Amino acid sequence: MSYFPDTPHRNLHAFAFSHRSGMKHNPVVIWMTGLSASGKSTIADALDNALQEQGRITAIIDGDSVRSGLCRDLGFTDSDRDENIRRVAEVARLMLEAGLIVIVALISPSSASRHYARSIIGNECFVEVHVDAPLETAEQRDPKGLYKKARAGLIKNFTGIDSRYDVPVFPEVHLDTQALSVEQSVATILDWLAHNDVRT
């Protein structure tokens, strides 16, 4: 049974959006999903820097930071992962209402949880970015040694090893990190925003 309720989330940010016409940018949530070591955090940091250089007000919500603070009481069962994503989506929505461009870098492995995050934030302000790297490539990178530990049985429910990752079917942006550099990935996101009338 899915953790998420069937009823859609109430649109609580209509008032905030009605006052955004005077802003230099449109508030938006850029939700980066992908395997561990796919490049989410690196691209998020580079995108954040690029937007700040343009004078935009941004915030990053990174999975590692969330796990050590807001969601430190959660484990890695399916229900705990869903709750982790729900909390992040609620925080991102509050930042969105404050007028920020919010960059979320989170594995967010299940399609159901990403769909629910979109319903919380609002489809018109949710940009799903699939940071795509094959499992073999992610394992080769493995900067924290997590895949090695998962293969050795030291980490349970590790996404890509003994826990599934639902590949996004129709993300707004797809980044092939084997083919694109960090700079090219950032440019791809910015181009999508520009071509879809999202002022950044």
Steps between C-alpha positions, in 0.01 A plus 500: 500500500630843410590734783347793316134601528285501189366849553707774334682750718318830545637793304620711791732730306262673258522825698879500492506437124257785438769740624792372293453728198744751647775245555805467281437127480221250535518285812554141395611169649764317299479142627809296412459125524748224426715228645756570769816637331310593183609862541196662661679697771780613269258626238276656766793699641606616154144598409465687829819695427386583147164630621655704780737660251186619321377656823238234571398391848550127534509218753631145481343206682751216489421143596803456725426820693135405542589154628727647767242753619134524403468128429757350734227292664427316176650181365498357149185293491257589223272683744791695651626598155151621412482706819846643427382621162172635638686712757740632239212587267320690777815699582561569132142626467552746786819628337313526170232712665775730629607562141810283479631280223534171687742230386433157648768230464344179624512141375119482537489150353129432461282651231209515746696716744614736224143528377385586851777758537376658178145512638622675816708757315267551205550369148553848357802556725654151506787422265611138520861452391622145451873499571572182310803279552507123446543296815843387382614861463360600838680207661827599335467853634379401849672790684367391840557128455129432547460260210793295621342475844162412349655225287665364814166494680598775743224734379147369451230638270755689291349646184622323188633197689224347709242776471341610173533831319206595279649672196300816419289451188427860408733732695506862397878473460717194436874529566726225369796557728717267295464732202458841667747692714380678812502829309300350214252351746445839662457661158244234406290580806523875446405457133194296595389763748546777243314315225212422734453859607644457848687822573831432672 
